[in-house]
C-alpha cells in the first residue's frame, strides 16, 4: 500500500504551479477563448432581446397578425374586421389595434433623414405595458404629437437631452412637422434604430396611403379566468385562414426566428462561438502536451513506484479542470465589464445572464477535458523501464 502522503499530495496543482509562465499563458489563452464565446453569445442574445422587446411590451392576452408577417421591418396588414369578429366570443373582454410603419425622421441639427419605426395607437387605450409609455400616451390626442424613444441611435439627434431641458422638441417626420410630447425607452433593434409612438389619427396623416381599416397588430384582452391557449384554439378554428392567432410570446418568437434562421446572423454568432471553443481546445492541448512531454521521466517513476495509469490520467484531468476554472473566472468578470461598456455605447440590452454563464462554464470544462483526453495518449506511453 502506498503511503498516505502520496494520496494527499496535490500533484496536479504542483505540476501547474511549477512553470508559472506556462500557467499564465494557458490561463490567458483560455480567458481569451472564453471571452470570445461570452461576447458572441452575449451580442446574439442582446440583439434578439432588442428585436422582441417591443413585442413583449404589448398589453394583450392574444394577438392577431397577418400570417405572412415575419418581422416588424416589413409589416403586413390585415382587415380590422377580423379583430372585431373576435368580440363575438364570450371569453373576449376587449380588443385594441396597432398601426406600424417605417417613417423618415429628420435630425434638425444635421438635416439628415433616418428610418424610424412608427407606432400608431389609440391614445385613450394605451396598448403598452411599460409605465413611462402609458403615462405619456394620453398627451397624443392632438394631431402631430409623438413620443420619442430616448434609447434609439444618436443619429436621430439629442432629442432626449433637449426635451428634458426645454420641455419641447420639434422636427419633421415623413416631411411633416411634429412635436415631441414625451419620452420612453425601448431601444434600437434589427427592425429599426429607434421608435416613435403617435396616435392612430396622426399615424394616418403621416402615412396618407394607408387605410384606417387595415391594421398590423390586433390585441385581444380576455375575461378573467379564461385560458389563453383554449381561447387561441377556438379563435383560430373560427376565423378565416387569412389571420393568425398567437400568444404574445409566440408573436415575439416569430421576430426572433426571422433574424435567427432567416438571415446569416445566427450562423455568424454561432461560428464565432465555435471558433472560441476550438481556440481553447488547441491552447489547452498544447499546454498539457508540453507538460506531459517535459515530465515523462517523473511519470515513468511514479509508474515504477506503483501508481496506476488511471491515477496519472486522473492527475492530467485535474490539471485540465484547474485550467478551466482559472481561465473562466477572469473571462467572466472581464466580460461583465465589456457588456457594461457596450450597453453604454449602443444601448443594447447586453447583460450577463445566469444561463449564459453556466453554458460557457460547461463549454470550458468540455473544452479542457477534451484537450486532456487527447493529451492522455502521450501520458500512456510513459514506461517505467525508461527510468533505468
N, C-alpha and C positions, 0 to 999 in steps of 0.2 A: 504494500500500500504506500502511496506517495505521501510525503509529509504534508500536514495541513497548510503550511506556509505557501506551498506551491499553488494550492487551490485559492488562497486568498490574494495572491499577487495579481494586481490589476494589469495584466500583461498587455492587453490591447491599448490601454491608456498610456502605458510607458513606451510602447512602440511608437505611438503618435507623437508623444512629447520629446522623444529623443532627438528628432530632427524638426526643430521648431520652424525653421524656414520653409521646409516642405509642408509642414502642417498649415502654416499661414497661407501658402499658395493654394493648397487644397481647399481651405475654408473660403478663401476669396473666390476661387472658381465656382464652388457650389453656391455661394452667395449670389454671384453674378447669374448663374443659371436659374436660381430660384426667383431672383428679381425679374428676370426676363419673363418667367411664367406668370408671376404676380402682375406685371404690367400688362401683358397680353390679355390675361383673363379679366383684369380689372377694367381695362378700356372696353373690352367686349361687353361686360356686364353693365358698365356705365352708359354706354351708347344705347343698349337695348332698354335699360331702365328709363332713359330720357325719352326714347321713342314712344314708350307706352304710358308715360306719366300722365299725359292729357286724357287718355282712355280711362285710367283708373280714377281720375278726378271727377268723372261724370256721376251725378247722383241718379241712380236708377237701379231697379231690380233686374230688368231685362232690357235689351237693346235691339232695335230693328235697323238693319242696314241693307244696302243693295248687295246681293250675293257676289257681284263682281268686284266689290271693294277689297283692295289688298293693302292699301296704305293711305294715310291722310295726305300724302304728297300728290296723289292722283285720286281724288274722291269721286264716287259715283252716286248719283242722286236716285231717289225713288219717290213715288207719289205719297203725299201726306195722307191720302185717303186710307192707305194701308195701316197707318198708325191709328187713325180714328176707328177703324174696324175692330181693333183690339178692345175697345171700350164695351163692345157687346158681350164680353166675357165677364161673368160675375166677380172673378178674382182680381180684375184690374181696377185700381183705385183712380189713377190719373195718368195722363200722357203729356209729354213735352217734346219739343223738336229743336234741332240744332242745324244751322246752316254752316258749311265750311267752304272756304275758298282761299286761293292764293292771291294776295294783292301786292302792289308795289308801294313800299314805304319810302318816302323821301327824307333823307337826312338834311335838315335845314342848314346845317353848318357847311357840309360839303356839296350839297345839291345833288348827291348821287342817290339813285334808287336801288332798293334791295328787296327781294321777295320776302314776304312775311305771311304767316298763316293767320287768316281772319276767321273768327268765330262769331256767328250771328245767333243771338239768343233772345228769349223773351225776358225783358228786364223785370217783369212782375213775378216771374217764376224762375229764379236762378237755377241752372242745371248743374252747378258745380259743388263739390264737397268743401273745398278749401275756404276758410273763413275770410281771408283777405279778398277773395273774389266775390263771395256772396255779399259782403258788406258794401262793396263799391258798385255792383251791378245796377242797383236802383237809380244811380246817377246817369244812366244811359238812356233815360226815357226821351230826352231831346235828341233830335237828329244830329248826326256827325259828332257824336261824343263817343270816345273809346277808352278802354282800359289797356294799359301797355305792360307787356311782360318785361320787368326790370332785370330778369336773368337772361335776356337774349344777347345776341352778339353785339359788341361795342360799335360795329359799323352802322347801327341804326342811330347813333348819336347818344349823348349823355342825357337821355330822357329822364331817367330816374333822379339824377342829381339835380337837374334844373327844376323838375316838378316839385321835388321836396323843398327846394329853396324858395320858389316863387309861387307854387300852388297852381301853375298853369304851364301848358306846353302846346304849341300849335305847329302843325306841319301839314303835309299832303299825303293822302292815301288814295291810290288809283287816280291821281291828278285832281282830287277833291279836297278842299280844306277841311281839316278835322281838328278837334281839341282833345287832349288827354285829360280825363277827369279823375283818374286814379291809377294805381299800380297794383300789380300782382306778380307772383313768382311762379314760373313754370320752367323755362329754360330751353336752350337750343336742343335740337334732335336731328335725326336723319331727315325727317319730313320738312323741317323748317328751322331757320336760325333764330326765330323769335315768333311771338304770338301777340295778337291784339284781340280784344273782345269788344263787340259792339251790339247794339240792339238789332233785332231782326229787321226792323224798318230801315235802319241805317245801312245794314248789310245789302239790302235790295237796291238802295240808292248807289252804293259803291259798285255793285255788280248789276247794272241795268239789264243785262242779257239773261239774268236768272229769273225763273218763275217762282212766285211765292208758294205754289202748290208742290214744288219739288224740293225735298229736303235731303240732307246727307245722313243724319242720325236721328232715330226716334227713340225716346226714353220712356220706359213704362215703369210706373210705380204700382206695386201690388198691395192689396189689402193686408192688414196684419194677419199673420198665421198662414198665409198662402205660400206653399212651397214653390220657389222659383223654377226648379227643374221640372216639376209636374206641369206648371203653367207653360213653361217653354215648349214642352212636348205638345200640349194641347193647341197652343197658338200656331206652332209650326205645321200641325196637321190641318188646321182650318184656313190658314192664309195661303194665297197662291204661291207658286214656286219662284215668283219674282222678288221675293223678300226672304231675308234670313233672320231668325230669332235667336239671339245669343245672350249669354250671361255677360256681365261686364268683363270678367276675366277672359272669356273666350274672345271677346272683341279685342282686348289688348293683345292676346296671343296671335291674332291674325297679323297685326302690325309687326310683332317680333318675328314671326315665321317668315314674313316677306323679306325682311332685311337679313335674316339669318340664313335662309335657304334660297331665296330668290335672287340674291346678289352674292358677290365674292367676299363679303365682309366676314361671314362666319368661317370660311375656308382660310382667309388670311390670318385671322387671330388664332385659329386652331393650328395653323402651320407654325406661327411664332411660338406657341406653347410647346409644340413638338420639338422645335429647334432647341429651345432651352433645355428640354428633357435630355435630348441627345448630347448636347454640350456637357451637361452634368455627368452623364454616364462616362464619356470619354475622359473627363478630368479625374474623376474618382478612380477609374480603372488604371490610369497612368500612375497615380499616386500609390495605389495598393500594389500594383505590379512591381513598381520600383522598390517599395518597402519589402516585399517578399523576396525579390532578387537579391537585395542587399543583405538580408538576414537569413539566407538559405543555410549557412553553417549552423546558426543558432537553432533554426527549426529542426535541422537534422539531429542536433544534440538533444533537443527535447524529445524527439522520437526515440533516440537511443536510451534516454532516461525512463522511458515507459509511457510517455504521453501518446495518446492515440491520434490518428488523422482527424477524427471528429472533434477532438479538443482544439487542435490547431485551426481547423476550419471555423470553429466557433469563435476563436480569437479574431480571425480575419473578419468575420461577420460583425463582431462587436466593434472593430475599427470602422467598418463601413457605416454602422449606425451612429457611432460617435461623430463621424464626419458629417452625417446627415443633420444631426441636431446642431452641431457647431456652425454649419453653414446656413441652416434655416433661420436661426434666431436673428442674426443681423439682417438677413434679407427681409424678414417680417417687419422689423421696425423701420428699416430704410424705405420699404415700400409704403408704409403708412405715411411717412414724410412726403414721398413723391406723390401719393394720392392727394394730400392736402395742397401741395403746390399746384397740381394740375387742376384741382377744383377751383382754386383761387384764380387761375388764369383762364379757365374755359367755362366755369360754372356747370360742368358735367357732374352728375351725382356719383362721384367716384369716392367710395369709402371701402374700408376693409370689412368684409363680411365673414362671419364665422365659418360658413360652409366653404368659402374660398380658401381661408387659412388652413382648414383641415384638409381640403383637397390637395393643396400644394404640399403640405406636410407628408401626406400619403405618397404623392408622386416623388418627393425627395427620398423617402425611405425606400421606395421601389427602385429608384434610380441608383442609390448607393448599394442596395442589396444585389441588384443585377450586376453592378460592376464588381462587387465582391465575389459573386458566383463565377464570373469569368476568370478573375484572378486566382481562384481556387485551383485551377488546373496547374498553375505553376507551383503552388504550395504542395500539391500531392506528389510532386517529383522529388521532394526533399528526402534524401536517402541517408539513413544513419551510417552507412558504410563510407560516406563522404567525409565523416569526421576523422576517420582513422587512415 
